[in-house]
Amino acid sequence: MHTVTEQVLVNLALYDGVDDHLQPDRGVWIGADGMIRAVGPVDDVLAEAGDVRVVDLGGDVVMPGLTNMHVHLSLGLPGHLGDAVQRSNLAELVLLMADSARRTLHAGVTTARLVGESRYADFALRKGIEGGAVDGPRIFTAGHALCCTGGHGWEADALEADGADGFRRITREQIRAGADLIKVCISGGIAGQYEAIDTPQLLDDEMAAVIRVAHDWGRKVTAHAGPADTVRRAVELGLDCVEHGYELTDEVTRLMAAKGVWYVPTIVVSRCEQFFRDSGVPGWLMERALAAGPRHWESLQHAIRNGVPIALGSDMPPHAGYDETTATVRELEFMVDAGMPVADALKAATIRPAEWLGQSDRLGSIEAGKHADLLVLRDDPTRSVSALRSLHLVMKGGVVYRDDHSRTRAPR
């Protein structure tokens, strides 16, 4: 169990997740409950805080912790990762996921949205993290992903059903288990051997059943989806978010924007050849993923140009190495390369995911009354998202989980 120390962070520049510009000479007062009590000009914050421990950050930049909106802590890709998951008993699986959760937090991801796990182990892990027994990000989870018989993800423990009644039942089962959202696979994808990316897999009444039940119970629905027509059908039925969207069009992204449907592009998954090689995935999977890359890139550009609300998600393990950084940071860099302004990319990783999750009052920015989830960087992220490569300190709820330079020690 970690103990939170009340403290004021000083000698820092602040990107708070709200203002697009870096704010110099700021102070951040963190209470003993791990919540932010005050943010502002350093002298004002010190005067308000009174006799509280002061921590000098040496002129570095403070920003909100990242939220990764497409995470599988029990990643079941064919190959080494999937084999490890399938061979493990439930206790071993929770330990595998706990290790991934710890690495995810150390990579600067303080909140993770899980979109398909195995054997309900994610609920045990969430409880352990919330109780302080395990180090990891704040977890919002869909439980098991849902699919049709033989549909996308069935080999990775997605729950299978057919017909509207079947999908109503498995949606309710996830809610009964404690799901924060629902994930449904409505088309083929990269990792299914006997499908294509553009294979439609759910009928309209099946999609509508999932969406209606989830919305009646106050949950949002996100969908694994590839082809534009399948996405269009789901959007018209009330879908809340699209994952991957490998083959989106200008027309469909305009519809998404008009209806406020979000997009989590996971652009790294169609360009991560080295990760696939290291994971020992079958040749067909790697070939299909890389071949999808150019069209996937166009989909992201359509979404950016047409104003679709976009949130960061990697699908790859958030902490996985990629071009001398993590998959999470590389995803942000790709989003900027595709045409997203730096300011929008930063918000896609911080305050905007908090909005989708219904957590805007507690997460996503550095403001009084919110959890003290923050990162310390050497470089300025408002100039380039690659500044996240200089990350050296991670705090969640006022507790430091990573500190490469030990700068959080109180001055003598």
Buried (B, 14 or more C-beta within 10 A) or exposed (E): EEEBBBBBBBBBBBBBBEEBEBBEBBBBBBBEEBBBBBBBEBEEBBEBBEEBBBBBBEEBBBBBBBBBBBBBBBBBBBBEBBBBBBEBEEEEBBBBBBBBBBBBBBBBBBBBBBBBBBBBBBBBBBEBBEEEEBBBBBBBBBBBBBBBEEBBBBBBBBBBBBEBEBBBBBBBBBBEEEBBBBBBBBBBBBBBEEBEBBBBBBBEEBBBBBBBBBBEBEBBBBBBBBBBEBBBBBBBBBBBBBBBBBBBBBEBBBBBBEEEBBBBBBBBBBBBEEBBEBBEBBEEBBEBBBEBBEBBBBBBBBBBBBEBBBBBBBBBBBBBBBBEBBBBBBBBBBBBEBEBEBBBBBBBBBBBBBBBBBBBEBBBBBBEEBBBBBBBBBBBBBEBBBBBBBBBBBBBBBBBBBBEEEBBEEEE
